[in-house]
Amino acid sequence: MLIIALLLLSLLAWMPSSYAQSFDQNYLNWKAEQQTWDDRIQASKSVKRAVFPVQAQPVLSTNKVSLNQASVDQLQQLQGVGLKKAQAIVAYRQKQGPFKTIDELQQVRGIGPAIFAKNKARLSL
C-alpha cells in the first residue's frame, strides 16, 4: 500500500510539472510567432517609407500673375486654384470689368481668405 501511495504521489507531483512545461513551450511558440509577425510589420513599414517617400510640395514660380490679363491656364498655377476657380476668376473679370484691387479677388466665388493669403504675394493687376 505504501508503494502505491508513493507511486501516486510521484505521479501527481510529475503531472503538474509536465503540464507546466507544455504550457511554457506553447507560450514560447506563440511568442516566437508573434515576434515574427511584429518583425514583418516593421519590415513592411520601412519598405513603404523607402518606396513611397513623402513628396515635397513643388516649387512654385515666383512670377507674378496678372488678375486682369491671366488666362485660365495661368491662373491655375496659383496655389489652390484649379480649373473651376480659374474659370470663375475669368468670368468675374468679364462680368465686373478689370479688378481694381488685388483684394477684390476674394469676391470671386470659391476664393476665400486662405487661398487669397497663399497667393497674395504672386498677384498683380
N, C-alpha and C positions, 0 to 999 in steps of 0.2 A: 504494500500500500504506500509505503514511504517512497518507493521508486516511482510509482505512478504519480504521486503528488509532486515530486521533484521534476519529473518529466513534464507535467502540466505547467508547473511554474516556469520552467525554462522555455516552454513553447509560448506561454503568454508574454514572457519578457522579450522573446525574439520577434513576435508578430508586430508590435508597435514599431520596433526598430526597422523592420523591413518595410513597413508601410511608410514610415518617415523617409526612408531612403528613396523609395519610389516617388514619393511626393516631391522630395528635393530634386530628384532627377527630372521629373516632369516640369517643375518650376524652372530649372536651368535650361531645359529645351525651349520652353515658352519664351524665356528671357532672351535667349540667343536669336530666336525667330523675330522677336520684337526689335531687337537691335539691328538685325538685317534690314527690316522694313524702314527703320529710322535712318539707316545709312543710305538706303535707296532714295528716300525722300530728300535727304540733304544733297545727295548727288544730283538729283533731278533739278533741285532749286539752283544749284551752282551752274548747271548746264543751261538752264533757262536764262540766267543772268548773262552768261557768256554768249549765247546765241541771240538773245533779244536785249541788247543794251538799251538803256534809256536814251531816247533820241533828244538831242538838244534842239531848241527852237531854231528855225532857220534865221539867219541874219537878214534883217530887212534892209532894204535900200534906204539910204539917208536922203534920197532925192525928195524934194517937196512935190506934193500932189495938189494941183490947182483944182479947187472945188468948182470953178466956173468953166474950166476947159477940159478937164479929165474925161476920158472915155470910160465906159463900163469896165473894160479890162484894166485900165489904170487904177480905178477906184477899188477894184478887188485886191490890189496889192496892199491895201491898208489892213491892219490887224482887226479881225472880227467882222470884216466886210466881205460877204460872198456875193454871188450873182444877184440875188433878190434885193439886198440892201444897196448894192451899186446901182441897180435899175431904179430903185426908189429915190436915190440921190439925183440921178439924171432927170427923172420925172418931176421931182420937186423943182429943180432948176428950170425946166421947161415951162412949168405952170406958174411959178412965182417970179421968174426972172433970175438974174445973177445973184449969187449970195453977196450980201452986203458986209457981213462979218463971218469970221470962222465959227463963232459961237452959234450962228444960225443953223449950222449943220444939225444941231440937236433937235430942231423942229421936224426933221425928216423921220418918218415912222420907222422904228427899228434901230435908230441911233440914239442910244441913251448916254448917260454920263460916263459909264465905264468905257465904252468904245471910243467916245469922244476924247477922254483923257489919255487913252493909249496912243491916239493918233495926232493929238493936237500939235505936237512939235513938227510933224511932217506935212501939215496942211498949209495951203496958201490960197489966196483969192485969185 
